[in-house]
Amino acid sequence: MRSPLRLASVVLALGAASACGSTVVMVSADAGPTTDTGAVDRPTPTVDVPLFDAGPLDTGGDAQAPEDNPPPPRDVPAVDTRVPRCGDSILDPGESCDDGNNRSGDGCSATCRFEARCGDGHVDPGEVCDDGNNRSGDGCRSDCLSNETCGNHIVDAEVGEVCDGTPTCAPNCHSIVGCGNGHLETGEQCDDGNATRWDGCGPDCRLEQGLVLNQLSLAPATMGCDFSGDGQPDNAFTSALGPAYGVLNTFLTSGVSNGQVLLQLLFVNLTDPLGQNLSDTRVGWTLGGDGNADTTDNGTPGNPQQVRGNTLNAMTMLPVASFQSTAVMGMLNGGPEDVPLPLGNLGGLGALDFTLHRARIRGTVVASPTRITDFRSGVLCGALPGHDLANIQNPSGLIPGGGGRGGAMSSFLELIVGGQRLFIFNVGPRQPDVDLDGDGLERYEATMGAGMTPPQITACIDGDGTRIEGRTCALDPRMADGFSAAFNVSGVWITLRGVSGAATGGSSGGSTGSADAGAPTPTTAPDAGP
């Protein structure tokens, strides 16, 4: 175990390093990097923005060129002496949004509450359904554009559909006549004689494709999605960590970059094998397993890998976490989606499994003439609920002294909202900035930690003003709001070799494949490389 003093030195060193300017890479705001060698052609970029200081993913604000000495991120905590009011572009307790005006009809009402949007529980014009969340597979798709029933002429992949309304589609939309008979027929990319998923040929007789992440890191505070409606990126989680975010990134990146932690992106309903133009696809997030008994090559393009069954639904054998997505000229956009996001055991921190609400994923899909090869310049963002962070123990080995002793051990939420003094700098304090339950922004009252004295929550204030006393108030179901967060992600292609272990939930809906299950049969189109 590293000593707190040594880790504190690492924190300080990385904090100083993070203050330096980052390398600027010229990218297009719409088309991704211009150095995608081997990728299909895409338009010449017209906007130059820095790779690690990009603006929000979902706003129309103009990209700003970096400065030699940029000002600190606008969401860095500071002493607030103003009188809170709606329309000042600052998200205050009780508000859901603040776009800098007091006009309704622009997405944020005159009283600073979100107006009509998918997931608000009201079926608005243009929506087919709205069940009050952004989850697929529950009878209303995350984008509110499908009721997920067979016969609506929409392939609802999340509920196991592989077709809908086509002449060869089965009455239950879960199979295609002729697919799986072992004979390659017109319209099929492959046919391996079964309907098993993740063995290289799917139940829709399309070649299955996936990627393994070779980068996962917390994004800088200047990168994220715009949840508040003010036209600026939101990333409260990185901002709260301050200089310590560099230390956490060393834990996150090491296991992923060396191939010891396999995080996969799997494509479902991949109507374009190059992934360049997709009107309706799903991108699954799964944990993987080594497929050739050689863990040293797990990050190599084309590496054989299995899909861990515990990240699949046993009824459908589809990823438990996935994003409803589209792609236009190689630019992938997925979400918003409420997803349980498994991260595996990263750097010895333990299993970091949590739900990411209103999550979005965006990046550039790169392809060879035959298949998807890379996912570049990707960003995953969403809101981390406070109660999820309350269930994670404050990592005292990561944040020196922040864990306290024995029964005084604090939670990660207390570290964020109470704050911790670490020598000459602080972690936190930071309040939630994403209103997830629609009753206005919530806040916590907490004491700051110092040395071996941990931070502690003393009370919670719900969005409607209700006060909840006590340290356990963070687990009260009324406290539902979260902290905006963003991650940088990228990946390379893998060869799928079946499923390892049992899938979760329901009865078995498919068989697991062996390590060689993806080997093509004579009637299966080969899994061609780049």
C-alpha positions in Angstrom: 0.0 0.0 0.0 1.4 3.4 -0.9 1.8 5.8 2.0 -0.5 8.9 2.2 2.6 11.1 2.1 3.8 9.5 -1.1 0.4 9.7 -2.7 0.1 13.3 -1.6 3.3 14.1 -3.4 1.9 12.4 -6.5 -1.3 14.5 -6.2 0.7 17.7 -5.9 2.9 16.8 -8.9 0.0 15.9 -11.1 -1.9 18.9 -10.0 0.9 21.1 -11.1 1.2 19.3 -14.4 -2.5 19.7 -15.1 -2.1 23.5 -14.9 0.1 23.5 -17.9 -1.3 24.0 -21.4 -2.2 20.8 -23.3 -1.2 20.0 -26.8 -3.7 21.4 -29.3 -4.8 19.1 -32.0 -6.8 20.6 -34.9 -10.1 18.8 -35.2 -13.4 19.4 -36.8 -16.3 20.2 -34.5 -18.4 17.8 -36.7 -16.1 15.4 -38.4 -13.3 14.5 -35.8 -9.6 14.5 -36.4 -8.3 15.0 -39.9 -5.6 12.4 -39.4 -7.8 9.3 -39.7 -5.5 7.4 -42.0 -7.4 4.6 -43.7 -10.8 6.0 -42.8 -13.5 6.5 -45.3 -13.6 10.0 -46.8 -15.3 12.7 -44.9 -15.6 16.5 -45.5 -12.6 18.8 -44.8 -13.0 20.2 -41.3 -13.9 23.9 -41.1 -13.6 24.6 -37.3 -10.4 24.3 -35.3 -10.8 23.5 -31.6 -8.4 21.9 -29.1 -8.9 18.2 -28.5 -9.0 18.5 -24.7 -10.7 21.8 -24.4 -13.7 21.2 -26.6 -17.0 22.8 -25.9 -20.2 21.0 -24.9 -21.5 18.1 -27.0 -25.0 19.3 -27.4 -25.0 23.0 -27.8 -24.8 25.4 -30.7 -22.2 27.7 -29.1 -19.2 28.7 -31.1 -16.0 26.9 -30.4 -13.4 29.1 -28.8 -9.7 29.0 -29.7 -7.4 28.2 -26.7 -5.5 31.1 -25.1 -1.9 31.1 -23.9 -3.1 31.6 -20.3 -6.7 30.5 -20.2 -8.9 31.6 -17.3 -9.9 28.9 -14.8 -13.0 26.8 -15.7 -16.1 28.8 -15.0 -17.5 26.0 -12.8 -14.5 26.0 -10.3 -16.1 26.6 -6.9 -15.7 30.2 -5.6 -17.2 32.4 -2.9 -20.7 33.3 -4.0 -21.8 36.7 -2.6 -24.6 37.4 -5.1 -28.3 37.1 -4.6 -29.5 33.9 -6.5 -32.0 34.6 -9.2 -33.4 32.8 -12.2 -32.0 34.1 -15.5 -28.4 34.9 -14.3 -26.9 31.9 -16.2 -25.9 30.3 -12.8 -27.6 27.1 -11.7 -28.9 27.7 -8.1 -30.6 25.4 -5.6 -34.2 24.9 -6.7 -33.5 25.5 -10.3 -33.4 22.8 -13.0 -31.8 25.0 -15.7 -30.7 28.6 -16.2 -30.1 29.8 -19.8 -29.5 33.4 -18.9 -33.0 34.8 -19.6 -36.5 34.7 -18.2 -38.2 33.5 -21.4 -40.2 30.4 -21.9 -40.3 28.4 -25.1 -36.5 27.9 -25.4 -36.1 24.7 -23.4 -35.8 26.4 -20.0 -38.8 28.1 -18.7 -39.1 31.6 -17.2 -39.0 30.0 -13.7 -35.8 28.0 -14.6 -37.4 24.6 -15.0 -36.9 22.4 -17.9 -39.6 22.5 -20.5 -40.8 19.7 -22.8 -38.2 17.0 -23.2 -38.0 13.2 -23.6 -38.0 11.7 -20.1 -40.2 14.2 -18.4 -43.2 11.9 -18.2 -45.4 13.9 -20.6 -46.0 12.8 -24.2 -45.2 16.0 -26.1 -45.6 16.6 -29.9 -43.2 14.4 -31.8 -43.0 11.8 -29.1 -44.6 8.4 -29.3 -44.4 7.8 -25.6 -42.7 9.2 -22.5 -42.5 7.1 -19.3 -40.5 9.6 -17.3 -37.0 8.2 -17.9 -34.4 7.7 -20.6 -34.2 3.9 -20.4 -34.8 1.6 -23.3 -36.4 -1.8 -22.9 -39.2 -0.8 -20.6 -41.9 -0.2 -23.1 -40.8 3.3 -24.2 -37.4 3.7 -25.9 -35.0 6.2 -24.4 -35.6 8.7 -27.2 -39.4 8.5 -26.8 -39.8 7.6 -30.5 -40.9 3.9 -30.1 -43.2 2.0 -27.8 -40.9 -1.1 -28.4 -43.7 -3.3 -29.8 -43.3 -5.8 -32.7 -45.2 -4.5 -35.7 -44.4 -0.8 -35.4 -41.8 -1.1 -38.3 -39.0 0.0 -35.9 -36.3 -2.5 -35.1 -36.2 -2.2 -31.3 -32.9 -4.0 -30.7 -33.0 -3.4 -26.9 -35.9 -5.8 -26.6 -34.3 -8.4 -28.9 -35.9 -7.5 -32.2 -33.8 -8.2 -35.3 -36.4 -7.1 -37.8 -39.8 -5.5 -38.0 -42.3 -5.5 -40.9 -40.0 -7.0 -43.5 -41.4 -10.0 -45.6 -39.0 -12.5 -44.0 -39.5 -11.3 -40.4 -40.9 -13.7 -37.9 -44.2 -12.8 -36.2 -42.4 -12.0 -33.0 -39.7 -9.9 -34.7 -36.9 -12.0 -33.1 -35.8 -14.0 -36.1 -35.5 -13.8 -39.9 -36.7 -16.7 -42.1 -33.7 -18.5 -43.5 -31.1 -16.8 -41.2 -29.3 -19.5 -39.3 -29.7 -22.3 -41.7 -26.0 -22.4 -42.6 -26.4 -21.2 -46.2 -25.3 -17.8 -47.3 -28.3 -16.3 -49.0 -29.1 -13.0 -50.7 -29.0 -10.1 -48.2 -26.9 -12.0 -45.7 -23.4 -11.0 -44.7 -22.9 -14.3 -42.9 -24.7 -17.5 -41.8 -23.0 -19.7 -39.3 -25.9 -22.1 -38.8 -27.2 -20.6 -35.5 -28.8 -17.6 -34.0 -26.2 -17.2 -31.2 -25.0 -13.7 -30.5 -21.3 -12.6 -30.2 -19.8 -15.5 -32.1 -19.0 -13.3 -35.1 -22.3 -13.7 -36.9 -25.5 -12.3 -35.4 -29.1 -13.6 -35.4 -29.8 -11.0 -38.2 -27.0 -12.7 -40.3 -24.9 -9.6 -40.2 -21.2 -9.7 -39.1 -21.0 -8.7 -35.5 -18.5 -5.9 -34.7 -17.0 -4.6 -31.5 -14.3 -2.4 -30.1 -12.1 -2.6 -27.0 -11.3 0.6 -25.3 -7.6 1.6 -25.3 -8.4 4.9 -23.5 -10.7 5.7 -20.6 -9.9 8.8 -18.5 -11.7 11.6 -16.7 -12.1 14.5 -19.1 -10.9 18.0 -18.1 -13.4 20.3 -16.4 -13.7 22.3 -19.6 -15.2 19.3 -21.5 -18.6 17.8 -21.0 -22.3 18.0 -21.9 -24.5 21.1 -21.3 -27.0 20.0 -18.7 -27.8 23.4 -17.3 -28.8 25.0 -20.6 -26.4 27.9 -20.3 -24.4 26.9 -23.4 -21.3 25.8 -21.4 -20.0 22.3 -20.8 -20.7 20.9 -17.4 -18.3 18.6 -15.5 -18.8 19.0 -11.8 -17.1 15.7 -10.9 -13.7 16.7 -12.4 -14.0 20.2 -11.0 -14.6 18.8 -7.5 -11.6 16.6 -7.6 -9.4 19.5 -8.6 -5.7 18.5 -8.8 -6.5 15.0 -7.5 -8.3 14.2 -10.7 -4.9 13.5 -12.3 -4.2 10.9 -9.6 -7.6 9.2 -10.2 -6.8 9.1 -13.9 -3.6 7.1 -13.2 -5.8 4.4 -11.7 -8.4 4.6 -14.5 -5.9 4.6 -17.4 -3.4 2.0 -16.4 -5.7 -1.1 -16.4 -7.3 0.0 -19.7 -4.2 1.0 -21.6 -2.3 -2.2 -20.7 -5.3 -4.5 -21.6 -5.8 -5.9 -18.1 -9.3 -4.3 -17.9 -11.3 -5.0 -21.1 -14.1 -2.5 -21.7 -16.0 -3.1 -25.0 -18.3 -1.2 -27.3 -20.6 -3.6 -29.2 -22.7 -2.6 -32.2 -26.3 -3.9 -32.5 -28.5 -3.5 -35.6 -25.4 -2.4 -37.6 -27.1 -1.7 -40.9 -23.9 -0.1 -42.3 -20.9 -2.4 -41.8 -18.6 0.7 -41.9 -20.6 2.5 -39.2 -20.6 5.7 -41.2 -24.3 6.3 -41.7 -26.7 4.7 -39.2 -30.2 5.9 -38.6 -31.0 3.5 -35.8 -28.4 1.4 -34.0 -27.4 0.6 -30.5 -23.9 0.8 -29.0 -23.5 -1.6 -26.0 -21.0 -1.2 -23.1 -19.7 -4.5 -21.8 -16.8 -6.0 -20.0 -14.7 -8.4 -22.0 -12.6 -11.5 -21.5 -9.3 -12.6 -23.2 -10.0 -14.9 -26.1 -6.6 -16.4 -26.8 -4.9 -17.0 -23.4 -2.5 -14.1 -24.1 -3.3 -11.0 -22.1 -0.4 -9.1 -23.5 -2.1 -8.5 -26.8 -5.5 -7.4 -25.7 -5.1 -3.9 -27.0 -3.9 -5.1 -30.4 -6.4 -4.4 -33.3 -8.2 -7.6 -34.2 -7.5 -9.3 -30.9 -9.9 -12.2 -30.1 -12.1 -11.4 -27.1 -15.1 -12.8 -25.4 -18.0 -10.8 -23.9 -18.5 -11.2 -20.2 -21.9 -12.8 -19.6 -22.6 -10.8 -16.4 -22.8 -7.6 -18.6 -25.5 -9.2 -20.8 -29.2 -9.8 -20.3 -29.9 -13.5 -20.1 -33.2 -13.2 -21.9 -31.9 -11.4 -25.0 -28.1 -11.8 -24.6 -27.8 -8.1 -25.3 -25.7 -5.6 -23.3 -27.4 -4.5 -20.1 -25.9 -1.0 -20.8 -26.4 0.4 -24.3 -27.0 3.7 -26.1 -29.6 4.4 -28.8 -27.4 5.9 -31.4 -27.1 7.4 -34.9 -24.1 8.1 -37.1 -23.8 10.6 -39.9 -20.6 10.6 -42.0 -18.8 8.7 -39.3 -19.8 11.0 -36.4 -21.5 8.8 -33.8 -24.0 10.3 -31.4 -25.7 8.2 -28.7 -28.2 8.9 -25.9 -29.5 10.4 -23.7 -29.7 7.0 -22.0 -29.9 5.9 -18.3 -27.3 3.1 -18.2 -25.8 1.0 -15.4 -22.1 1.4 -16.4 -19.7 -1.3 -15.2 -16.1 -0.2 -15.2 -14.5 -3.3 -13.7 -11.7 -3.2 -11.1 -9.6 -0.3 -12.3 -6.2 0.0 -10.8 -7.1 -1.9 -7.6 -9.9 0.7 -6.7 -12.5 -2.1 -6.6 -15.6 -2.5 -8.8 -16.7 0.9 -9.9 -20.2 0.1 -11.0 -22.7 2.9 -11.1 -25.6 4.3 -13.1 -24.9 7.1 -15.5 -28.1 9.2 -16.0 -28.9 11.0 -19.3 -25.6 9.6 -20.6 -24.4 10.5 -24.0 -21.6 9.1 -26.1 -20.0 10.8 -29.1 -17.0 10.2 -31.3 -15.6 9.5 -34.7 -16.1 6.0 -36.2 -13.2 5.1 -38.5 -13.5 2.3 -41.0 -11.4 0.4 -43.6 -13.0 -0.7 -46.9 -14.6 -3.7 -45.1 -15.3 -2.9 -41.4 -15.1 -0.5 -38.5 -11.5 -0.3 -37.2 -11.4 2.5 -34.6 -13.4 4.8 -32.4 -11.5 8.1 -31.9 -11.9 11.4 -30.0 -14.8 9.9 -28.0 -16.5 11.5 -25.1 -18.9 9.8 -22.7 -20.8 12.1 -20.4 -23.7 11.9 -18.0 -24.8 12.5 -14.4 -23.5 10.5 -11.4 -26.3 10.2 -8.9 -25.4 11.3 -5.4 -26.8 8.1 -3.8 -24.5 6.0 -6.0 -21.5 8.0 -4.8 -22.8 7.6 -1.2 -22.5 3.8 -1.6 -18.8 4.1 -2.6 -16.3 4.2 0.3 -14.0 7.2 0.3 -10.7 5.8 -1.0 -8.3 6.7 1.7 -5.4 5.3 -0.2 -6.3 7.5 -3.2 -7.1 10.7 -1.3 -4.6 10.7 1.6 -6.2 10.9 5.0 -9.7 11.4 3.5 -11.0 8.1 4.7 -10.7 8.6 8.4 -10.5 5.6 10.7 -12.8 2.7 11.6 -16.5 3.7 11.9 -15.6 7.3 10.9 -15.0 6.2 7.3 -16.6 8.6 4.9 -18.3 8.1 1.5 -17.1 9.4 -1.9 -20.2 11.7 -1.8 -19.1 13.2 1.5 -15.6 13.8 0.0 -17.2 15.7 -2.9 -19.8 17.7 -1.0 -17.9 18.2 2.2 -14.5 18.5 0.8 -11.1 17.5 2.1 -8.0 19.6 2.9 -4.9 18.1 1.4 -1.8 20.1 2.4 -2.0 23.2 0.3 -5.1 22.4 -1.8 -8.6 21.0 -1.4 -10.8 18.3 -3.0 -14.3 19.9 -3.2 -16.6 21.0 -1.9 -19.0 20.7 -4.7 -22.8 20.5 -4.9 -25.0 18.5 -7.4 -25.5 20.3 -10.7 -28.0 18.0 -12.6 -31.6 18.0 -11.5 -32.6 14.4 -12.2 -36.0 14.2 -10.6 -37.4 17.5 -11.9 -38.2 19.2 -8.5 -35.3 21.6 -8.6 -31.6 21.3 -7.7 -30.8 19.6 -4.4 -28.0 20.4 -2.0 -26.1 18.9 1.0 -24.9 20.4 4.2 -21.5 18.9 5.2 -18.4 19.5 7.2 -15.0 19.6 5.5 -12.4 16.9 6.4 -8.8 17.5 7.3 -6.0 15.1 8.1 -7.5 12.0 9.5 -10.8 13.7 10.2 -13.2 12.7 7.4 -15.8 15.0 5.8 -19.4 14.2 6.9 -22.8 15.1 5.6 -25.1 16.6 8.3 -28.3 17.3 6.4 -29.9 17.2 2.9 -32.2 19.7 1.3 -34.5 18.3 -1.4 -35.3 20.3 -4.5 -38.7 21.4 -3.1 -37.0 22.7 0.0 -37.7 19.8 2.3 -34.9 19.4 4.9 -33.7 15.9 5.8 -31.5 15.6 8.8 -28.7 13.2 9.5 -25.7 11.7 7.9 -27.7 9.0 6.1 -30.0 11.5 4.4 -28.0 11.0 1.2 -29.7 7.6 0.8 -33.2 9.0 1.1 -35.0 8.4 -2.2 -36.0 12.0 -2.4 -32.3 12.9 -2.9 -32.0 11.9 -6.5 -29.9 14.6 -8.2 -26.4 14.1 -9.6 -23.0 15.5 -10.6 -22.1 16.0 -14.2 -19.1 14.0 -15.4 -17.3 13.3 -18.6 -14.8 10.7 -19.8 -12.4 10.6 -22.8 -12.8 7.2 -24.6 -11.3 5.6 -27.7 -11.0 2.0 -29.0 -9.8 -0.4 -31.6 -11.6 -3.3 -33.3 -11.7 -6.9 -31.9 -12.6 -10.3 -33.2 -15.6 -11.6 -31.2 -15.3 -15.1 -29.8 -18.5 -15.8 -27.9 -19.6 -15.3 -24.3 -17.8 -16.2 -21.1 -19.7 -16.9 -17.9 -23.5 -16.6 -17.3 -25.6 -13.7 -18.3 -27.7 -11.9 -15.7 -31.5 -11.5 -15.2 -34.3 -13.7 -16.3 -34.0 -17.2 -17.8 -31.4 -18.2 -20.3 -32.1 -16.5 -23.6 -29.0 -17.8 -25.5 -26.1 -20.1 -25.2 -22.5 -19.1 -24.4 -19.9 -19.5 -27.0 -16.6 -21.2 -26.7 -13.3 -19.5 -27.3 -13.3 -20.5 -30.9 -17.0 -19.9 -31.5 -16.3 -17.0 -33.9 -14.3 -19.1 -36.4 -16.2 -18.7 -39.7 -17.8 -21.8 -41.3 -17.6 -22.3 -45.1 -20.9 -20.5 -45.5 -19.9 -17.6 -43.3 -18.4 -14.4 -44.7 -14.9 -14.0 -43.2 -14.3 -11.5 -40.4 -12.0 -9.3 -42.6 -9.5 -7.0 -41.0 -8.8 -3.5 -42.1 
